[in-house]
């Protein structure tokens, strides 16, 4: 193929490009002469060339300089590097929290619960374990393309924190029983959907779902009784409840968590959970659920900022989860050191964050000085 290109040297971009078949060489040469004539009349000094290649993609490989991005259209590299430093510092801060939780893993997971607490100790430990695992995962997500996964971790850690707060402040231990049996109820709902699906088709349940079929047949009566016991004030008390607390949505539980210890949370992370939910939660969901709201026309540096703030909130929520777990399990040695350790973790997070920003500004200053010379 033959390509006729008009190239603006000053702006560094192609103004026009037109392709011709190999058999149209004479037509292409005439078009070039006509284009040069028009530009001369206008006093325009744009470059005009005829190039040959198998395809436009091949042309981009052999004559790449014509296709380099226009500097005016390129992302601001300084803003990108600043955003990268911001995200890197907060990523390293999240790693600090992840390591702290790793150091406390054996202490928390092997803590002995008191018999009178019923399901509470097991639920507290399992919730904290999920927070711990998320922080270990987040410690590997150091690329801006991970922004969706980071948002999922952010949301999960918020929900775990809310659950831990509600469990921790329940002295009756009834909420822990609700959490346990809600999990069993959810398993029953999932098993029931499988069994019902194949029954509606007039088919037997495949062997791969044998465990779910057995669960449904052997546990249905017991779990439905538990639904009546723990969530009785509903039109259909044998139906699976939307949330383990009995509330219809997460926000109601967030309000409850703030009522229980909102001031303490704000003192630690400078916001209440209600404020966080109202200002951040919907935007976070744009990056989790299907849709295009999370992309739009955002500049490249925006994704570093999204990741950075995600790491910040994940680390905050995970530390609060750990603080609550240690307090609830009454781990004496850990509790006596908790406030000092908490402040130490904050200082370490601040240090790595400031260090990355300092490296960025130092590098920018060095480049500016070099350009002056």
Beta strands, then each sheet from edge to edge (+ up, - down):
strand 1: 2-8
strand 2: 13-20
strand 3: 47-52
sheet 1: 2+ 1- 3+
end
